[in-house]
């Protein structure tokens, strides 16, 4: 494997690690707030937390440019699919309305902003002061980014294997 490919692979792993840690931190924060309110937890957020945890561990273990890191490319494809599923599951919660969606102001923003402590009835995003809107958008963005970095990482290894595979005539 070439030095450029190894360097690019390490940079992709760093991107995977950073993105998965960002998603893990933001989703864990809202899960903590939901736990403080003794409310039920959204299963899609639990799925995202599990995938982010697995992804973080995988990025740490396979971050070094050693041979075993390149052999693990099937796991890159699997994590790409898992992250894409996580992104699609979370995107369907709000759709194109992101911070105007019912789920956002009735769940994410409600618990993120601590509105549950005030015991008020929320009728829209203005009632919660747009609490957590940027964090929700960040979760969506970074979950998509991390899925694409896993796809690029897997494609890089496949191209390198194909490039350096012995040719028979």
C-alpha angles and dihedrals in degrees: 000000000000124000091242091054092048092049092047090048092053091048090051090050090051089051091048091050095047094046095047092048091051092051091044092051096047096045092044089053093056091044089053091051091048089051090051089055092049089233130142117273122235109245092217090062091049090052090050091049092052093048091047090051093049090045093051092051092045092051092051095048096044098035096099116087095243126133095258089057090062094044090059093070094117087064088054089059091046092050090046089057093044092050092046089052090049091050093048092047092051094043091054089058092068106010116191092334094071102170096016095057122112093238092053098053094034097048120006099035093035093058098030092057094042091240089146088072092062096054097224131145112248117215100172147343093284089064091062095041093242089289113185096003094129092046091052091050089048092053090052094046097046094044088057092044093051091049090054093047089055090050092049091047092052093045091050091056093045091051092048092049091049091047096051099034113119112258121224120201 
